[in-house]
Amino acid sequence: MRSAKTVIDGAVDLCDSLLTCDLGRTPSVTVRHNGTVRWPADTLTARWQAEWRGRHPGERSDPKVAVHRLRTGARGQAEIELAQTDWGQVQGVQAGFLALHGDSRGRASFLSALLSGSRAPVPNIATVHGVIETADNMILVNRRSHLVKYYPLTWSCSFEEGMEPGDVAEVGSNAFHRATRRGITEEFGLKADRDGLTVLGLLGDTAAMSVAAVVHCRIPVPAERLYIGPKAAQAPDAWEHTRYALLPACPETLAGLLLGAARPRGDTSPERSDTGRSHEPLSWHPTSRYRLLLTMLFRFGRTRTAAALAQAALLQQRNP
């Protein structure tokens, strides 16, 4: 399997996390918080932010944290420096970049600066992208609402959460754990044990100009109870996803989904895509398939993952 700077669906591997998991390890990512900083493109950032606020005078602008600098050492090791930002500042920057470049290729300069060891030129939102596995070994896949800002109506494995200042009140990699646990509570009304969380990788989301820690989340709840009860219905961010699928955590199922030989079907398991019925192309959140691959390597190891992917590829050739 390819290692450095592997790209799947626009998600860029920032610390060789794919190869690290392939070798049976997990990455080591530490976090430092620098507070308020000046961005290299500070004047342009301020102008874009003012323009955005003028167009959206009533929109909330909650505090967030941004990746200010990324340092990578040995394979699978990284150090992230975070800084304060807010929703409006980042939205102004992204609108400005879109006006300048028109597509994600222009915005890739943001990741290029980080990968070269330079400071990020503009504010962004540091995130966690979680993969939820239930107590009975089912992987949760959600279809995002049409109302969300990023990637509406795409399938996510399983959720995304922007990091906030409270997540980084203490230094260290636990910042990702805090953001993940908060996200699970806010979206699903559930509590996750810290011992059930494992950071699998660090990805750059080119189009959203963000850096995401991929976190595998083993929750002490069976699949049948995920969406049952008042806590799930009353979770403040439950509206962010509208349909879901539960996938058996076995390499053959996940490989078929990853390569397109199977697809999630709302509120049930994946169905084969060679049933004779036409399907619209499956639209993935840009980091979802990378998350699936990292999860397979983490759960099943290199040999079983490679065999399952080879089998799924063969089935896809026989049933295009």
N, C-alpha and C positions, 0 to 999 in steps of 0.2 A: 504494500500500500504506500502511496505517496506520503511524504512527510511535510517538509517546510512549506508554509504558505499555501497549503491546499485550499482550493476554493470549491464550494458546492452551493449552487443557487445564489451566488452573491455573498455568501458567508465566508469570511477569510479566517483561516486558522492563525492566530497571533502568537502562539507559543508552542508549536509542534504538539498540540494536545492530541491530535489523531495518532501520531506515532507513539506518543507516551502511553496512551491507553492500549495501543496495539502491542506494546511490550509488557502489558500487565501492570502498569502503574497509573497513578493519577497525577495531574499537574500540581505544582506548588505555587500558589499565587498569593502574595501578600499585598496589603493595602495600607497606604498612608494618606492622611487627610491634611491638605495644605491650607484650608480655609479659603479666604478670598484672594484671588490672583488677578494679574493683568494678562489678558490674552494677547498674543502677537498681533492679531487683527482687531485690536480693541476699538479703534475708531470706527471701523466698518461695522463691527458688532453692535456698537451703540446706535449707529444710524439705522441699521436693520431692525433693532429692537423697537426704536421709537416709531418706525413706520408700521410695524406689526401692531403695536398698541393703539395706534391711530385707527387701524382697520378693525380692531377687536376691542373696543373700549370697555366692554363689560365682562370679558373672559377672565376667569381666575388664572393666576400665575403662581402655582404652588412651588415651594423651594425644592430643588433637586441637587444632585451632585454630578459632576462631570469628570471625565478622565482628562487630567492635565498632562501627564507624561506616562509613557509605558517603557519599562526597561526589561529586556529579556536576557537571561543568562544561559545556563546549561539547558539542554532540551527539557521542556516541560516546566521550566521555572520562569516566573515573571514577577515584577513588582510594579504596582500601579500607584500613581500619585493622583489623588482626587482633589477637586476644588468645588467651591460653591457656585451654583447657578440657579436659574428658575425656569419654569415652563415657558414663559413669554420670551425670555432671552433666547432660548434654543429655537423656538418656533420662528422668531424673527430671522435668525441665522439660516435656518433651513429654507425659508421662503426666499431669502436673498440668494442663496446658492442655487436654488431652482431657477430663479430669474436669470442668473448669470450663465448657468451651464445646461439647464434643461433636462438633464438626466443624471443617473447615478454615476456615470463614468467621471464627470467633472467633480462630483463630491468624493470620489475615491482619493482625492488629494489629502483629505482629512486623515485617512488611514495611512497613507504614504508617509505623512509627517511623523505619526506615532511609530511606525515600523523603522524609521530611520533614527529613532532615538530623540527626535526633536519634541518640543512641546506641541500639543494640539493647537492649531491656529485659532480655533473658535470654540465656544462652549458647545456642549453635547450632553447627552444623558447616559450615565452609566446604568446598566441594566443587569438583571438576572433572567435567564431563560430556563425555566424549570421543566423537567421531565418527571411526571408523577407516576409512580408504580404503587398499586394498592397492596394490601396485605395478602390478597389471594393472587398476586402476580399478574395483574392486568395493567397495561399502559393506557393512559388517558390521552385522547386526541380531541381537541375542541375546534369547532368552527367559529371564527371570530365574528362579532357583530358587524353590521354595516355602519354602525355609529362610531367605531373606534377610529382614532387618528391614523394609526399605522396599519397597513395591510388588512383592510376590511375584507371579510368573506373568505379569508384564507384559512387553511387548516393548520393548527398549532399543536405541537407536541411538547408541553401541554399548556403552558402559560408564560407570560412575560410580565416583568415588574420593574418599573423605573426605581432607581435607588434614591433615597431621601437622606437628609442630614442625620436623622436619628439612627440610620443604619450604620453610620460610620463614626458614632460617638466614641468608640474605642478602636484603636488601630488593630491591624491583623486581618487574616482571611475570614474571620467570623462575620465581617461586614456582609459578605455574600449570604451567609446563613441567616442573618437577621432579616435581610431583604426578602429572602425566599420564604421564610416562615410568615412574615407579614403578608406577602402576596397570596399565600395559600389561605390565610384567614380571610383576607379581604375579598377574594374571588370565590372561595368555596365554603367559607364558614367553618373550616377545619383547623386543627392544630397539628403541627408537625414537630416531631422530636429532632433535636439537633443531631443526635446520633444517626438519624436516618438520612442525613444530607451529605452528598459527596460532590465536590466540584470536579467536573470531568474535562472542562476545557475553557478556553478564552477565545471568543470569536469576534470579528469585526463585521458589523452589519453595514454594508456599503451605502445602501439607499437611505437608511435612517441616520447615517453618520453617528453610529453608537458602537460601544464596546460592551459585550455581554459575556458574563460568566455562565457557562452551562452547568446546571446543578441537577443531579439525580436525586429525587425526593421519594423515599420509601415511607409511605404513610400507614399508620396502624388502623386502617379502615378498609373493609372489603368493598369491592366494586359496587355491589348492589346498594350500598348505603351512601355513595358519593353525593347523590342529588336528592336524598330523602331527608325530611325534617325541616323545621323552621330556620335553623341556622344557615342552611344552604340557600334557602329562598331569600333570607334577609341579608346575606352577604352584600356589602355595599357595592362591590364591583362585579356582581354576578351577571349583570347586563352585558359584560364585555364578550361573552360567548353565548351562542344560541343553539348549537347542536353539539353532540359529542359522540364519540365511538370509543369502545373499550377493546383493546387488542391483547390477546394472550401474549405474555412475555416469553415467546419462544423464537429462536433465530429464524425459522422458516417464515413465520408470519411477518415479522418485522422486515426481513429481507424483501419479501414480496411487495410490501407497502413502499419500502424505500426505493425500489427499482421500478415501481409502477405496474407490477403484475397483479396487485390488489389495490383496493381503494377503501377509505373509510366510508361507511354509510351511516347516516345520522341515527343515533340512539341504538346502535347494534354493532356487530363485528364487521370487519372488512369483507367485501364481496369480491369474487373473482371478476376481473375485467374482461374475461374472454367468454362471457355468457351469451354473446350474440346481441346483447342490447347495446345501443350506442350510449356513450357517456361524454359529458363535457369534460375538457381537460381538468385534471385535479390541480387546484391552485394551493401551493404550500406557502406558509410563512417562510421567508428566506433562510432561517436557521433551522427549520424543523428536521429536514432530512439529515443535516449534520448532527443534530441532537440524537436522532435515531441511531446513526452509525456509532457515535461515541457510546451510547447506551448498550448497543450490542457488544462492542469490544469489552466494556466494563463488566457486563453480566455473563457473557459466554466465552470470552477469550478469543484469541486470534484464529485458531484452527476452526472452531465451530462457526464463527462469523464468516470466514472466507468460504467455507463449504456451503453455507446457506445462501450467500450472495451468488456463488457460482450456479447453484441449483435454480435460483430465481431468475438469473440471466438466461439460462437454458430454456426454462419454461416460457419466458417472454419471447424468445426467438421462435419457439414452436407455435406460440399463440400471440402473434403481434397485434 
